[in-house]
Amino acid sequence: MSNGIQIHVNGEARGWRIGGTVADLLNELAIKNERVAVELNLEILDRKDFGHRSLKDGDRVEILSFIGGGR
């Protein structure tokens, strides 16, 4: 992929653009950041940092969604 990098999202390889942030990734995946936790290379990120954390080649991103329910 020219002008791009390779990242892993929830265990799956994915091409990504240089300089793209965690917030950009969530937006592209149509995931609202209010209801998720994001782990980047084994570090849990604070939501306020999503727009400032650029993804780099080889990064591993885990996105966990919060689901309400129960009794």
Backbone as CSV, one residue per row, in Angstrom:
resi,resn,N_x,N_y,N_z,CA_x,CA_y,CA_z,C_x,C_y,C_z
1,MET,0.853,-1.184,0.000,0.000,0.000,0.000,0.891,1.237,0.000
2,SER,0.820,2.030,-1.027,1.643,3.234,-1.079,1.038,4.301,-0.178
3,ASN,1.899,5.086,0.450,1.467,6.141,1.368,0.574,5.617,2.482
4,GLY,0.830,4.414,2.922,0.011,3.858,3.982,0.825,2.980,4.909
5,ILE,0.152,2.519,5.927,0.772,1.657,6.926,-0.131,0.446,7.134
6,GLN,0.359,-0.510,7.885,-0.411,-1.696,8.245,-0.611,-1.686,9.757
7,ILE,-1.868,-1.811,10.188,-2.188,-1.913,11.604,-3.039,-3.177,11.812
8,HIS,-3.272,-3.523,13.071,-4.163,-4.632,13.408,-5.286,-4.079,14.271
9,VAL,-6.517,-4.351,13.858,-7.687,-3.891,14.596,-8.466,-5.118,15.044
10,ASN,-8.557,-5.299,16.347,-9.220,-6.472,16.917,-8.710,-7.755,16.268
11,GLY,-7.397,-7.820,16.076,-6.750,-9.017,15.581,-6.694,-9.166,14.065
12,GLU,-7.307,-8.251,13.318,-7.314,-8.335,11.861,-6.424,-7.253,11.255
13,ALA,-5.591,-7.668,10.288,-4.721,-6.713,9.591,-5.578,-5.758,8.770
14,ARG,-5.118,-4.510,8.714,-5.876,-3.479,8.001,-4.900,-2.422,7.504
15,GLY,-5.063,-1.997,6.290,-4.292,-0.867,5.783,-4.829,0.417,6.380
16,TRP,-3.924,1.362,6.616,-4.330,2.632,7.225,-3.466,3.744,6.676
17,ARG,-3.947,4.964,6.774,-3.220,6.114,6.222,-2.228,6.675,7.243
18,ILE,-1.123,7.142,6.751,-0.122,7.770,7.604,-0.731,9.019,8.236
19,GLY,-0.563,9.160,9.539,-1.074,10.325,10.250,-2.494,10.187,10.757
20,GLY,-3.180,9.103,10.382,-4.545,8.891,10.852,-4.551,8.608,12.348
21,THR,-5.536,9.156,13.039,-5.618,9.014,14.496,-6.594,7.913,14.899
22,VAL,-6.617,7.628,16.180,-7.582,6.680,16.727,-8.999,7.192,16.456
23,ALA,-9.239,8.484,16.627,-10.560,9.062,16.362,-10.938,8.876,14.892
24,ASP,-9.981,9.054,13.990,-10.246,8.837,12.561,-10.666,7.395,12.301
25,LEU,-9.983,6.464,12.938,-10.295,5.047,12.767,-11.710,4.748,13.265
26,LEU,-12.046,5.230,14.451,-13.383,5.009,14.983,-14.436,5.603,14.062
27,ASN,-14.173,6.782,13.544,-15.101,7.432,12.622,-15.279,6.594,11.357
28,GLU,-14.189,6.104,10.794,-14.270,5.296,9.575,-15.034,3.996,9.823
29,LEU,-14.914,3.459,11.026,-15.616,2.225,11.369,-17.046,2.488,11.869
30,ALA,-17.461,3.756,11.881,-18.790,4.180,12.340,-19.044,3.744,13.785
31,ILE,-18.037,3.955,14.628,-18.139,3.622,16.045,-18.127,4.921,16.845
32,LYS,-19.145,5.111,17.674,-19.207,6.302,18.520,-18.244,6.125,19.685
33,ASN,-17.365,7.092,19.882,-16.325,6.939,20.902,-16.837,7.052,22.331
34,GLU,-18.078,7.469,22.523,-18.613,7.578,23.884,-18.874,6.207,24.505
35,ARG,-19.031,5.173,23.689,-19.440,3.864,24.186,-18.375,2.785,23.997
36,VAL,-17.115,3.199,23.866,-16.049,2.221,23.665,-14.841,2.524,24.537
37,ALA,-14.049,1.491,24.732,-12.712,1.636,25.308,-11.755,1.209,24.203
38,VAL,-10.634,1.905,24.105,-9.644,1.576,23.083,-8.316,1.269,23.758
39,GLU,-7.753,0.144,23.372,-6.430,-0.265,23.839,-5.489,-0.176,22.638
40,LEU,-4.405,0.539,22.798,-3.408,0.690,21.743,-2.094,0.124,22.252
41,ASN,-1.663,-0.955,21.633,-0.416,-1.620,22.044,-0.387,-1.889,23.553
42,LEU,-1.482,-2.453,24.050,-1.646,-2.861,25.451,-1.822,-1.690,26.423
43,GLU,-2.016,-0.480,25.918,-2.258,0.702,26.765,-3.692,1.176,26.555
44,ILE,-4.460,1.273,27.648,-5.822,1.804,27.567,-5.723,3.322,27.379
45,LEU,-6.389,3.812,26.346,-6.339,5.252,26.059,-7.486,5.987,26.720
46,ASP,-7.219,7.208,27.136,-8.250,8.108,27.625,-8.986,8.665,26.397
47,ARG,-10.299,8.777,26.483,-11.073,9.282,25.339,-10.563,10.625,24.825
48,LYS,-10.102,11.473,25.717,-9.648,12.801,25.289,-8.422,12.727,24.390
49,ASP,-7.743,11.585,24.381,-6.549,11.421,23.561,-6.811,10.807,22.193
50,PHE,-8.044,10.335,21.929,-8.330,9.664,20.663,-7.958,10.522,19.448
51,GLY,-8.238,11.804,19.510,-7.971,12.695,18.378,-6.514,13.091,18.231
52,HIS,-5.698,12.803,19.253,-4.292,13.197,19.243,-3.336,12.032,19.028
53,ARG,-3.820,10.796,19.163,-2.949,9.626,19.033,-2.941,9.138,17.597
54,SER,-1.854,9.404,16.906,-1.684,8.904,15.542,-1.292,7.436,15.587
55,LEU,-1.801,6.678,14.635,-1.463,5.269,14.541,-0.214,5.104,13.688
56,LYS,0.621,4.148,14.080,1.898,3.910,13.402,1.920,2.489,12.851
57,ASP,2.791,2.253,11.895,2.913,0.944,11.285,3.128,-0.127,12.357
58,GLY,2.334,-1.183,12.285,2.459,-2.284,13.226,1.650,-2.143,14.503
59,ASP,0.992,-0.988,14.710,0.198,-0.800,15.923,-0.914,-1.842,16.013
60,ARG,-1.228,-2.201,17.251,-2.310,-3.143,17.531,-3.382,-2.404,18.331
61,VAL,-4.570,-2.346,17.750,-5.692,-1.631,18.345,-6.776,-2.641,18.708
62,GLU,-7.247,-2.553,19.935,-8.393,-3.358,20.370,-9.490,-2.378,20.746
63,ILE,-10.672,-2.582,20.163,-11.819,-1.701,20.428,-12.874,-2.531,21.150
64,LEU,-13.227,-2.102,22.347,-14.207,-2.809,23.171,-15.446,-1.952,23.328
65,SER,-16.584,-2.502,22.957,-17.856,-1.775,23.068,-18.534,-2.090,24.383
66,PHE,-19.165,-1.088,24.975,-19.940,-1.261,26.191,-21.386,-1.540,25.797
67,ILE,-21.953,-2.577,26.364,-23.322,-2.937,26.060,-24.098,-2.971,27.367
68,GLY,-25.212,-2.228,27.411,-26.035,-2.230,28.600,-27.006,-3.401,28.589
69,GLY,-27.562,-3.660,29.704,-28.552,-4.735,29.775,-28.508,-5.426,31.107
70,GLY,-29.159,-6.544,31.152,-29.213,-7.302,32.388,-30.495,-7.011,33.150
71,ARG,-30.527,-7.480,34.351,-31.739,-7.296,35.165,-31.577,-6.166,36.137
